[in-house]
Amino acid sequence: MEKENIENKMETLIFLSKEPITVEELAKFYSLSLDETNEILSTLKEKRKESGINIRIENGAVFLVSNPLYGEDVKKFFNPELKIKKLTKPTMETLAIIAYKGPVTKGEIEQIKGVSVEKTMANLLEKNLIYISGKKKAIGTPNLYEVTEDFYSYLNITEKSELPGYSQYEKIEMLYKENEERSSEEPGIIEKIKEKIDKKEDVEVENEIE
């Protein structure tokens, strides 16, 4: 089988898969060694370096991702501000859990909230506010979820450590429910994120008036 032909076939599988494909899965499917598969993927990654869609290999999984060089256009076109403004409180709670706890599985989120988040997760995935970052090494190998750059960009931050109150909330139960001592003094996580969003909107309104 010609190398270029395998590259095209692998690229097709990666594009069509709704979940991350591992290097090991590709190697097994095409009866190749891991070294041979990694070499093919590296070549494919290099070829796509200047295109709008890049190949990313992380923790043994292969993804198709947008080129960071065109991130500004993506942000402007898809307007993450509108996506977050339209979210319900339960959806914001789920998003906050993923933001602070991620990478986290759907089952872990449901344990925390006590309700199914199937539709909520589908909604967040559709809005590109969360993404599947890999699989957990556990029974059933469930998907792991994290927030996207769209989410961070709307809050004007670049990483998890900059989230409101992040240093104070190392345990997952503190994401949306604070202990009694703190609850009387400070707003919860959801309120902090909402406050940050409201401040951003106030600044935007002032700029429009000027």
MDAnalysis code that builds the backbone (N, CA, C; Angstrom):
import MDAnalysis as mda
import numpy as np

u = mda.Universe.empty(630, n_residues=210, atom_resindex=np.repeat(np.arange(210), 3), trajectory=True)
u.add_TopologyAttr("name", ["N", "CA", "C"] * 210)
u.add_TopologyAttr("resid", np.arange(1, 211))
u.add_TopologyAttr("resname", ["MET", "GLU", "LYS", "GLU", "ASN", "ILE", "GLU", "ASN", "LYS", "MET", "GLU", "THR", "LEU", "ILE", "PHE", "LEU", "SER", "LYS", "GLU", "PRO", "ILE", "THR", "VAL", "GLU", "GLU", "LEU", "ALA", "LYS", "PHE", "TYR", "SER", "LEU", "SER", "LEU", "ASP", "GLU", "THR", "ASN", "GLU", "ILE", "LEU", "SER", "THR", "LEU", "LYS", "GLU", "LYS", "ARG", "LYS", "GLU", "SER", "GLY", "ILE", "ASN", "ILE", "ARG", "ILE", "GLU", "ASN", "GLY", "ALA", "VAL", "PHE", "LEU", "VAL", "SER", "ASN", "PRO", "LEU", "TYR", "GLY", "GLU", "ASP", "VAL", "LYS", "LYS", "PHE", "PHE", "ASN", "PRO", "GLU", "LEU", "LYS", "ILE", "LYS", "LYS", "LEU", "THR", "LYS", "PRO", "THR", "MET", "GLU", "THR", "LEU", "ALA", "ILE", "ILE", "ALA", "TYR", "LYS", "GLY", "PRO", "VAL", "THR", "LYS", "GLY", "GLU", "ILE", "GLU", "GLN", "ILE", "LYS", "GLY", "VAL", "SER", "VAL", "GLU", "LYS", "THR", "MET", "ALA", "ASN", "LEU", "LEU", "GLU", "LYS", "ASN", "LEU", "ILE", "TYR", "ILE", "SER", "GLY", "LYS", "LYS", "LYS", "ALA", "ILE", "GLY", "THR", "PRO", "ASN", "LEU", "TYR", "GLU", "VAL", "THR", "GLU", "ASP", "PHE", "TYR", "SER", "TYR", "LEU", "ASN", "ILE", "THR", "GLU", "LYS", "SER", "GLU", "LEU", "PRO", "GLY", "TYR", "SER", "GLN", "TYR", "GLU", "LYS", "ILE", "GLU", "MET", "LEU", "TYR", "LYS", "GLU", "ASN", "GLU", "GLU", "ARG", "SER", "SER", "GLU", "GLU", "PRO", "GLY", "ILE", "ILE", "GLU", "LYS", "ILE", "LYS", "GLU", "LYS", "ILE", "ASP", "LYS", "LYS", "GLU", "ASP", "VAL", "GLU", "VAL", "GLU", "ASN", "GLU", "ILE", "GLU"])
u.atoms.positions = np.array([
    [0.846, -1.204, 0.000],
    [0.000, 0.000, 0.000],
    [0.879, 1.251, 0.000],
    [0.633, 2.173, -0.956],
    [1.457, 3.363, -1.071],
    [1.269, 4.272, 0.138],
    [2.386, 4.903, 0.540],
    [2.376, 5.755, 1.732],
    [1.375, 6.897, 1.605],
    [1.370, 7.565, 0.441],
    [0.468, 8.704, 0.249],
    [-0.985, 8.259, 0.310],
    [-1.255, 7.063, -0.197],
    [-2.609, 6.525, -0.173],
    [-3.063, 6.287, 1.263],
    [-2.160, 5.771, 2.099],
    [-2.484, 5.535, 3.509],
    [-2.720, 6.867, 4.222],
    [-1.909, 7.870, 3.906],
    [-2.080, 9.198, 4.511],
    [-3.492, 9.715, 4.267],
    [-3.931, 9.629, 3.013],
    [-5.262, 10.119, 2.651],
    [-6.357, 9.335, 3.369],
    [-6.151, 8.026, 3.476],
    [-7.151, 7.189, 4.139],
    [-7.230, 7.499, 5.631],
    [-6.064, 7.665, 6.252],
    [-6.040, 7.997, 7.680],
    [-6.712, 9.341, 7.930],
    [-6.414, 10.293, 7.066],
    [-6.998, 11.626, 7.203],
    [-8.520, 11.567, 7.113],
    [-9.020, 10.724, 6.224],
    [-10.463, 10.561, 6.065],
    [-11.096, 9.998, 7.335],
    [-10.452, 8.982, 7.914],
    [-10.978, 8.371, 9.139],
    [-10.982, 9.371, 10.291],
    [-9.908, 10.139, 10.405],
    [-9.797, 11.135, 11.482],
    [-10.884, 12.199, 11.332],
    [-11.133, 12.606, 10.091],
    [-12.138, 13.640, 9.814],
    [-13.552, 13.153, 10.137],
    [-13.859, 11.922, 9.779],
    [-15.218, 11.407, 9.934],
    [-15.530, 10.925, 11.348],
    [-14.506, 10.600, 12.116],
    [-14.738, 10.077, 13.463],
    [-15.255, 11.163, 14.399],
    [-16.317, 10.843, 15.142],
    [-16.877, 11.792, 16.104],
    [-16.074, 11.805, 17.400],
    [-15.221, 10.793, 17.572],
    [-14.388, 10.689, 18.761],
    [-12.924, 10.603, 18.343],
    [-12.010, 10.977, 19.234],
    [-10.586, 10.897, 18.893],
    [-10.176, 9.471, 18.530],
    [-9.358, 9.343, 17.492],
    [-8.813, 8.045, 17.090],
    [-7.388, 7.962, 17.618],
    [-7.025, 6.836, 18.181],
    [-5.676, 6.705, 18.722],
    [-4.708, 6.212, 17.650],
    [-3.441, 6.505, 17.866],
    [-2.392, 6.041, 16.954],
    [-2.397, 4.518, 16.922],
    [-2.629, 3.934, 18.073],
    [-2.655, 2.468, 18.177],
    [-3.778, 1.867, 17.337],
    [-4.940, 2.506, 17.338],
    [-6.075, 2.016, 16.540],
    [-5.766, 2.071, 15.050],
    [-5.136, 3.158, 14.621],
    [-4.776, 3.294, 13.205],
    [-3.729, 2.258, 12.806],
    [-2.758, 2.053, 13.677],
    [-1.703, 1.073, 13.395],
    [-2.292, -0.326, 13.250],
    [-3.195, -0.663, 14.147],
    [-3.817, -1.987, 14.119],
    [-4.681, -2.156, 12.876],
    [-5.441, -1.120, 12.524],
    [-6.349, -1.195, 11.380],
    [-5.591, -1.386, 10.066],
    [-4.448, -0.707, 9.936],
    [-3.673, -0.790, 8.693],
    [-2.499, -1.770, 8.783],
    [-2.479, -2.556, 9.858],
    [-1.425, -3.570, 10.049],
    [-0.027, -2.956, 9.955],
    [0.148, -1.848, 10.671],
    [1.430, -1.156, 10.700],
    [1.980, -1.137, 12.121],
    [3.269, -0.880, 12.238],
    [3.853, -0.718, 13.569],
    [3.535, 0.692, 14.066],
    [3.698, 0.920, 15.357],
    [3.445, 2.254, 15.908],
    [4.407, 3.279, 15.316],
    [5.653, 2.867, 15.107],
    [6.649, 3.776, 14.525],
    [6.257, 4.172, 13.104],
    [5.802, 3.196, 12.321],
    [5.383, 3.479, 10.942],
    [4.175, 4.414, 10.924],
    [3.239, 4.157, 11.829],
    [2.029, 4.984, 11.896],
    [2.361, 6.408, 12.320],
    [3.221, 6.543, 13.322],
    [3.630, 7.877, 13.781],
    [4.363, 8.641, 12.682],
    [5.145, 7.923, 11.893],
    [5.875, 8.554, 10.788],
    [4.905, 9.095, 9.741],
    [3.886, 8.302, 9.422],
    [2.877, 8.725, 8.440],
    [2.105, 9.935, 8.960],
    [1.728, 9.886, 10.238],
    [0.977, 10.993, 10.832],
    [1.824, 12.259, 10.914],
    [3.110, 12.102, 11.177],
    [4.016, 13.257, 11.238],
    [4.126, 13.924, 9.870],
    [4.186, 13.093, 8.822],
    [4.239, 13.621, 7.455],
    [2.950, 14.368, 7.130],
    [1.829, 13.767, 7.510],
    [0.523, 14.383, 7.274],
    [0.400, 15.695, 8.050],
    [0.898, 15.688, 9.271],
    [0.869, 16.887, 10.113],
    [1.681, 18.011, 9.479],
    [2.846, 17.669, 8.941],
    [3.713, 18.657, 8.305],
    [3.062, 19.239, 7.050],
    [2.410, 18.384, 6.264],
    [1.750, 18.836, 5.035],
    [0.614, 19.809, 5.334],
    [-0.048, 19.605, 6.470],
    [-1.216, 20.417, 6.814],
    [-0.857, 21.651, 7.641],
    [0.420, 21.851, 7.909],
    [0.864, 22.916, 8.802],
    [0.404, 24.302, 8.363],
    [0.373, 24.551, 7.060],
    [0.004, 25.872, 6.548],
    [-1.458, 25.957, 6.120],
    [-2.203, 24.864, 6.257],
    [-3.610, 24.870, 5.838],
    [-4.508, 25.342, 6.980],
    [-5.795, 25.462, 6.705],
    [-6.737, 25.910, 7.730],
    [-7.011, 24.861, 8.786],
    [-6.828, 23.597, 8.430],
    [-7.054, 22.491, 9.361],
    [-5.740, 21.766, 9.611],
    [-5.382, 21.627, 10.869],
    [-4.130, 20.971, 11.256],
    [-4.382, 19.608, 11.891],
    [-3.323, 18.804, 11.913],
    [-3.350, 17.526, 12.625],
    [-2.687, 17.745, 13.980],
    [-3.353, 17.288, 15.041],
    [-2.749, 17.381, 16.372],
    [-2.700, 15.994, 16.992],
    [-1.553, 15.627, 17.546],
    [-1.390, 14.336, 18.213],
    [-1.101, 14.611, 19.682],
    [-1.981, 14.129, 20.543],
    [-1.856, 14.429, 21.970],
    [-2.267, 13.221, 22.796],
    [-1.389, 12.800, 23.691],
    [-1.662, 11.637, 24.552],
    [-2.062, 10.403, 23.753],
    [-1.414, 10.223, 22.601],
    [-1.675, 9.042, 21.791],
    [-2.917, 9.121, 20.935],
    [-3.642, 10.254, 20.984],
    [-4.855, 10.432, 20.182],
    [-4.597, 11.442, 19.069],
    [-5.328, 11.290, 17.961],
    [-5.136, 12.150, 16.791],
    [-6.395, 12.983, 16.563],
    [-6.220, 14.294, 16.365],
    [-7.344, 15.205, 16.168],
    [-7.134, 16.047, 14.912],
    [-8.237, 16.493, 14.332],
    [-8.204, 17.546, 13.325],
    [-8.629, 18.821, 14.042],
    [-7.799, 19.849, 13.997],
    [-8.103, 21.099, 14.697],
    [-7.886, 22.283, 13.760],
    [-8.507, 23.405, 14.091],
    [-8.314, 24.603, 13.277],
    [-6.918, 25.171, 13.512],
    [-6.373, 25.799, 12.494],
    [-5.046, 26.399, 12.586],
    [-5.099, 27.629, 13.494],
    [-4.270, 27.665, 14.557],
    [-4.267, 28.807, 15.483],
    [-4.011, 30.146, 14.793],
    [-3.352, 30.119, 13.627],
    [-3.063, 31.349, 12.897],
    [-4.338, 32.074, 12.485],
    [-5.423, 31.304, 12.338],
    [-6.683, 31.890, 11.891],
    [-7.713, 31.935, 13.019],
    [-7.214, 31.855, 14.252],
    [-8.096, 31.837, 15.412],
    [-8.960, 33.080, 15.539],
    [-8.401, 34.239, 15.187],
    [-9.147, 35.490, 15.315],
    [-10.368, 35.497, 14.405],
    [-10.204, 34.986, 13.182],
    [-11.330, 34.911, 12.248],
    [-12.408, 33.962, 12.763],
    [-11.956, 32.836, 13.323],
    [-12.894, 31.850, 13.860],
    [-13.704, 32.456, 14.999],
    [-13.021, 33.169, 15.899],
    [-13.698, 33.781, 17.043],
    [-14.725, 34.808, 16.597],
    [-14.343, 35.642, 15.623],
    [-15.257, 36.685, 15.151],
    [-16.468, 36.092, 14.448],
    [-16.232, 35.070, 13.631],
    [-17.319, 34.492, 12.838],
    [-18.323, 33.746, 13.707],
    [-17.821, 32.937, 14.649],
    [-18.713, 32.115, 15.458],
    [-19.191, 32.817, 16.724],
    [-18.602, 33.972, 17.033],
    [-19.089, 34.838, 18.107],
    [-19.425, 34.090, 19.394],
    [-18.436, 33.649, 20.154],
    [-18.695, 32.900, 21.384],
    [-19.483, 33.676, 22.428],
    [-19.471, 35.037, 22.344],
    [-20.230, 35.827, 23.310],
    [-21.711, 35.469, 23.268],
    [-22.243, 35.365, 22.036],
    [-23.663, 35.058, 21.889],
    [-23.977, 33.657, 22.383],
    [-23.046, 32.740, 22.176],
    [-23.268, 31.360, 22.604],
    [-23.439, 31.288, 24.119],
    [-22.586, 31.995, 24.858],
    [-22.624, 31.926, 26.311],
    [-23.825, 32.680, 26.869],
    [-24.186, 33.812, 26.251],
    [-25.323, 34.594, 26.735],
    [-26.621, 33.794, 26.693],
    [-26.736, 32.882, 25.736],
    [-27.973, 32.130, 25.551],
    [-28.056, 30.872, 26.413],
    [-27.043, 30.584, 27.198],
    [-27.039, 29.367, 28.007],
    [-27.922, 29.510, 29.239],
    [-28.613, 28.420, 29.596],
    [-29.426, 28.402, 30.808],
    [-28.519, 28.205, 32.016],
    [-29.052, 28.429, 33.220],
    [-28.242, 28.265, 34.428],
    [-27.741, 26.827, 34.589],
    [-28.602, 25.781, 34.385],
    [-28.107, 24.401, 34.493],
    [-26.974, 24.112, 33.504],
    [-27.078, 24.703, 32.302],
    [-26.029, 24.493, 31.306],
    [-24.748, 25.204, 31.725],
    [-24.895, 26.409, 32.297],
    [-23.731, 27.138, 32.794],
    [-23.052, 26.376, 33.923],
    [-23.854, 25.707, 34.756],
    [-23.295, 24.909, 35.849],
    [-22.454, 23.766, 35.297],
    [-22.991, 23.100, 34.274],
    [-22.252, 22.003, 33.644],
    [-20.969, 22.521, 33.011],
    [-21.062, 23.668, 32.352],
    [-19.895, 24.273, 31.718],
    [-18.840, 24.643, 32.761],
    [-19.292, 25.151, 33.905],
    [-18.363, 25.524, 34.976],
    [-17.645, 24.301, 35.533],
    [-18.383, 23.199, 35.685],
    [-17.776, 21.963, 36.186],
    [-16.671, 21.504, 35.240],
    [-16.960, 21.547, 33.944],
    [-15.969, 21.123, 32.950],
    [-14.775, 22.077, 32.958],
    [-15.061, 23.375, 33.104],
    [-13.988, 24.375, 33.099],
    [-13.025, 24.168, 34.260],
    [-13.563, 23.923, 35.447],
    [-12.722, 23.812, 36.640],
    [-12.179, 22.400, 36.854],
    [-12.982, 21.398, 36.540],
    [-12.602, 20.014, 36.822],
    [-11.907, 19.338, 35.644],
    [-12.202, 19.797, 34.413],
    [-11.721, 19.126, 33.213],
    [-10.224, 18.842, 33.208],
    [-9.816, 17.734, 32.577],
    [-10.670, 16.808, 31.828],
    [-11.543, 15.950, 32.741],
    [-12.831, 15.856, 32.389],
    [-13.802, 15.155, 33.219],
    [-14.760, 14.373, 32.327],
    [-15.275, 13.253, 32.817],
    [-16.199, 12.443, 32.026],
    [-17.640, 12.883, 32.266],
    [-18.525, 12.491, 31.359],
    [-19.951, 12.804, 31.504],
    [-20.505, 12.158, 32.769],
    [-20.060, 10.939, 33.053],
    [-20.525, 10.239, 34.248],
    [-20.146, 10.966, 35.525],
    [-18.942, 11.528, 35.552],
    [-18.490, 12.269, 36.734],
    [-19.310, 13.543, 36.922],
    [-19.655, 14.180, 35.811],
    [-20.483, 15.396, 35.885],
    [-21.870, 15.046, 36.414],
    [-22.422, 13.929, 35.936],
    [-23.756, 13.509, 36.374],
    [-23.759, 13.112, 37.847],
    [-22.653, 12.572, 38.331],
    [-22.544, 12.253, 39.759],
    [-22.597, 13.523, 40.597],
    [-21.952, 14.559, 40.108],
    [-21.915, 15.832, 40.829],
    [-23.288, 16.510, 40.821],
    [-23.931, 16.540, 39.647],
    [-25.197, 17.254, 39.512],
    [-26.401, 16.419, 39.935],
    [-26.268, 15.094, 39.845],
    [-27.376, 14.231, 40.229],
    [-28.451, 14.095, 39.170],
    [-28.190, 14.595, 37.968],
    [-29.148, 14.487, 36.859],
    [-28.394, 14.174, 35.572],
    [-29.127, 13.726, 34.558],
    [-28.514, 13.448, 33.265],
    [-28.100, 14.753, 32.587],
    [-26.938, 14.731, 31.940],
    [-26.472, 15.928, 31.225],
    [-26.274, 15.621, 29.739],
    [-26.937, 14.580, 29.264],
    [-26.790, 14.141, 27.872],
    [-27.072, 15.277, 26.889],
    [-28.256, 15.900, 27.024],
    [-28.638, 16.972, 26.099],
    [-27.785, 18.220, 26.306],
    [-27.459, 18.490, 27.558],
    [-26.631, 19.656, 27.874],
    [-25.259, 19.545, 27.225],
    [-24.661, 18.357, 27.323],
    [-23.338, 18.133, 26.738],
    [-23.387, 18.270, 25.214],
    [-24.454, 17.734, 24.621],
    [-24.607, 17.829, 23.161],
    [-24.706, 19.290, 22.735],
    [-25.417, 20.084, 23.532],
    [-25.578, 21.508, 23.250],
    [-24.243, 22.247, 23.331],
    [-23.464, 21.940, 24.364],
    [-22.162, 22.591, 24.548],
    [-21.171, 22.184, 23.461],
    [-21.245, 20.924, 23.040],
    [-20.378, 20.456, 21.952],
    [-20.743, 21.158, 20.646],
    [-22.044, 21.290, 20.407],
    [-22.520, 21.935, 19.182],
    [-22.088, 23.397, 19.120],
    [-22.063, 24.052, 20.276],
    [-21.669, 25.459, 20.339],
    [-20.149, 25.632, 20.403],
    [-19.437, 24.509, 20.384],
    [-17.968, 24.523, 20.429],
    [-17.430, 25.198, 21.694],
    [-18.135, 24.993, 22.804],
    [-17.669, 25.518, 24.085],
    [-16.912, 24.448, 24.863],
    [-17.127, 23.176, 24.501],
    [-16.364, 22.071, 25.076],
    [-15.936, 21.148, 23.943],
    [-14.961, 20.293, 24.219],
    [-14.532, 19.327, 23.213],
    [-14.064, 18.043, 23.893],
    [-14.011, 16.965, 23.131],
    [-13.528, 15.687, 23.648],
    [-12.007, 15.706, 23.571],
    [-11.360, 15.667, 24.723],
    [-9.901, 15.802, 24.756],
    [-9.170, 14.467, 24.843],
    [-9.919, 13.379, 25.005],
    [-9.288, 12.068, 25.102],
    [-10.223, 11.064, 25.737],
    [-9.666, 9.969, 26.207],
    [-10.457, 8.927, 26.867],
    [-9.833, 8.584, 28.212],
    [-10.678, 8.302, 29.193],
    [-10.183, 7.947, 30.517],
    [-9.851, 6.463, 30.566],
    [-8.738, 6.148, 31.195],
    [-8.347, 4.750, 31.331],
    [-9.151, 4.119, 32.460],
    [-10.371, 3.739, 32.123],
    [-11.290, 3.130, 33.082],
    [-12.216, 2.200, 32.314],
    [-13.075, 1.493, 33.024],
    [-14.005, 0.573, 32.372],
    [-14.870, 1.328, 31.369],
    [-14.877, 0.851, 30.136],
    [-15.661, 1.507, 29.095],
    [-14.940, 2.644, 28.402],
    [-13.745, 3.003, 28.891],
    [-12.948, 4.118, 28.358],
    [-13.818, 5.316, 27.950],
    [-14.500, 5.937, 28.934],
    [-15.380, 7.073, 28.614],
    [-14.603, 8.285, 28.108],
    [-15.291, 9.124, 27.341],
    [-14.673, 10.339, 26.818],
    [-14.368, 11.334, 27.938],
    [-13.299, 12.088, 27.753],
    [-12.946, 13.172, 28.667],
    [-13.263, 14.502, 27.981],
    [-13.808, 15.439, 28.741],
    [-14.208, 16.727, 28.176],
    [-13.464, 17.887, 28.827],
    [-13.161, 18.896, 28.008],
    [-12.558, 20.135, 28.489],
    [-13.201, 21.303, 27.748],
    [-13.025, 22.513, 28.271],
    [-13.566, 23.686, 27.588],
    [-12.637, 24.094, 26.450],
    [-13.192, 24.778, 25.466],
    [-12.424, 25.197, 24.292],
    [-11.836, 26.595, 24.482],
    [-11.056, 27.015, 23.511],
    [-10.484, 28.360, 23.540],
    [-11.578, 29.414, 23.400],
    [-12.701, 29.059, 22.766],
    [-13.827, 29.988, 22.653],
    [-14.299, 30.423, 24.041],
    [-14.395, 29.455, 24.944],
    [-14.846, 29.746, 26.312],
    [-13.862, 30.681, 27.004],
    [-12.578, 30.351, 26.916],
    [-11.558, 31.188, 27.554],
    [-11.525, 32.596, 26.949],
    [-11.659, 32.673, 25.628],
    [-11.544, 33.970, 24.960],
    [-12.658, 34.919, 25.381],
    [-13.851, 34.387, 25.638],
    [-14.940, 35.265, 26.046],
    [-14.691, 35.859, 27.426],
    [-14.025, 35.100, 28.286],
    [-13.706, 35.604, 29.621],
    [-12.396, 36.397, 29.626],
    [-11.812, 36.553, 28.439],
    [-10.544, 37.280, 28.301],
    [-9.421, 36.643, 29.122],
    [-9.377, 35.322, 29.126],
    [-8.307, 34.598, 29.804],
    [-7.738, 33.573, 28.834],
    [-6.612, 32.982, 29.191],
    [-5.971, 32.033, 28.282],
    [-5.846, 30.626, 28.847],
    [-6.049, 30.482, 30.160],
    [-5.899, 29.152, 30.751],
    [-6.740, 29.005, 32.013],
    [-6.855, 27.770, 32.471],
    [-7.701, 27.423, 33.610],
    [-7.338, 28.182, 34.886],
    [-6.046, 28.373, 35.117],
    [-5.609, 29.007, 36.363],
    [-6.104, 30.446, 36.498],
    [-6.566, 31.044, 35.385],
    [-7.055, 32.421, 35.417],
    [-8.560, 32.504, 35.665],
    [-9.223, 31.357, 35.784],
    [-10.664, 31.361, 36.043],
    [-10.962, 32.035, 37.380],
    [-12.109, 32.717, 37.495],
    [-12.462, 33.400, 38.747],
    [-12.449, 32.445, 39.935],
    [-11.650, 32.758, 40.952],
    [-11.628, 31.957, 42.166],
    [-11.044, 30.572, 42.022],
    [-10.324, 30.304, 40.938],
    [-9.837, 28.941, 40.694],
    [-8.946, 28.418, 41.818],
    [-8.065, 29.252, 42.322],
    [-7.133, 28.806, 43.360],
    [-7.850, 28.405, 44.648],
    [-9.082, 28.893, 44.827],
    [-9.823, 28.611, 46.055],
    [-10.684, 27.349, 45.939],
    [-10.779, 26.813, 44.734],
    [-11.706, 25.705, 44.515],
    [-11.018, 24.482, 43.932],
    [-10.224, 23.823, 44.737],
    [-9.492, 22.656, 44.275],
    [-10.378, 21.417, 44.252],
    [-11.413, 21.389, 45.041],
    [-12.319, 20.245, 45.078],
    [-13.531, 20.525, 44.200],
    [-13.990, 19.495, 43.500],
    [-15.051, 19.677, 42.514],
    [-16.360, 20.177, 43.115],
    [-16.683, 19.801, 44.362],
    [-17.931, 20.257, 44.954],
    [-17.954, 21.760, 45.148],
    [-16.780, 22.397, 45.131],
    [-16.717, 23.842, 45.306],
    [-16.991, 24.585, 44.011],
    [-17.180, 23.858, 42.902],
    [-17.424, 24.519, 41.626],
    [-18.734, 25.296, 41.628],
    [-19.753, 24.731, 42.227],
    [-21.038, 25.422, 42.182],
    [-21.753, 25.449, 43.533],
    [-21.066, 24.951, 44.584],
    [-21.659, 24.982, 45.920],
    [-20.562, 25.205, 46.941],
    [-20.532, 26.356, 47.558],
    [-19.490, 26.661, 48.526],
    [-19.930, 26.247, 49.923],
    [-18.962, 26.106, 50.811],
    [-19.315, 25.734, 52.179],
    [-19.998, 26.906, 52.883],
    [-20.613, 26.648, 54.010],
    [-21.450, 27.641, 54.682],
    [-20.671, 28.891, 55.084],
    [-19.429, 28.734, 55.463],
    [-18.648, 29.890, 55.889],
    [-18.437, 30.873, 54.755],
    [-18.140, 30.343, 53.553],
    [-17.844, 31.209, 52.417],
    [-19.107, 31.721, 51.750],
    [-20.184, 30.954, 51.793],
    [-21.393, 31.317, 51.054],
    [-21.998, 32.620, 51.546],
    [-21.801, 32.938, 52.821],
    [-22.369, 34.165, 53.364],
    [-21.514, 35.382, 53.029],
    [-20.291, 35.119, 52.542],
    [-19.374, 36.224, 52.288],
    [-19.123, 36.477, 50.810],
    [-19.072, 35.389, 50.014],
    [-18.719, 35.548, 48.610],
    [-19.717, 34.842, 47.708],
    [-19.871, 35.314, 46.455],
    [-20.755, 34.639, 45.504],
    [-20.152, 33.317, 45.059],
    [-20.988, 32.414, 44.532],
    [-20.502, 31.119, 44.069],
    [-19.795, 31.228, 42.737],
    [-19.312, 30.087, 42.249],
    [-18.565, 30.053, 40.992],
    [-19.387, 30.590, 39.828],
    [-20.633, 30.106, 39.702],
    [-21.473, 30.539, 38.584],
    [-21.662, 32.051, 38.631],
    [-21.909, 32.569, 39.846],
    [-22.117, 34.007, 40.001],
    [-20.854, 34.787, 39.630],
    [-19.682, 34.215, 39.965],
    [-18.424, 34.900, 39.645],
    [-18.221, 34.982, 38.136],
    [-18.508, 33.878, 37.454],
    [-18.371, 33.881, 35.998],
    [-19.373, 34.853, 35.384],
    [-20.625, 34.821, 35.902],
    [-21.657, 35.717, 35.386],
    [-21.266, 37.173, 35.624],
    [-20.689, 37.446, 36.803],
    [-20.256, 38.805, 37.122],
    [-19.195, 39.276, 36.136],
    [-18.272, 38.369, 35.784],
    [-17.212, 38.716, 34.831],
    [-17.811, 39.003, 33.459],
    [-18.814, 38.180, 33.079],
    [-19.484, 38.383, 31.795],
    [-20.234, 39.712, 31.788],
    [-20.964, 40.011, 32.899],
    [-21.729, 41.258, 32.991],
    [-20.824, 42.476, 32.889],
    [-19.654, 42.403, 33.538],
    [-18.713, 43.521, 33.486],
    [-18.242, 43.755, 32.064],
    [-18.005, 42.653, 31.343],
    [-17.561, 42.753, 29.954],
    [-18.635, 43.427, 29.114],
    [-19.915, 43.045, 29.361],
    [-21.018, 43.618, 28.597],
    [-21.179, 45.099, 28.908],
    [-20.972, 45.497, 30.187],
    [-21.081, 46.906, 30.565],
    [-20.049, 47.746, 29.829],
    [-18.829, 47.218, 29.724],
    [-17.763, 47.927, 29.016],
    [-18.122, 48.081, 27.551],
    [-18.711, 47.016, 26.959],
    [-19.093, 47.063, 25.551],
    [-20.161, 48.122, 25.318],
    [-21.122, 48.234, 26.261],
    [-22.187, 49.229, 26.142],
    [-21.603, 50.630, 26.224],
    [-20.678, 50.857, 27.170],
    [-20.045, 52.160, 27.320],
    [-19.300, 52.558, 26.054],
    [-18.618, 51.592, 25.456],
    [-17.876, 51.865, 24.222],
    [-18.814, 52.253, 23.093],
    [-19.995, 51.597, 23.050],
    [-20.968, 51.911, 22.007],
    [-21.501, 53.328, 22.182],
    [-21.720, 53.738, 23.454],
    [-22.239, 55.075, 23.733],
    [-21.231, 56.134, 23.315],
    [-19.955, 55.853, 23.621],
    [-18.903, 56.797, 23.247],
    [-18.790, 56.924, 21.735],
])
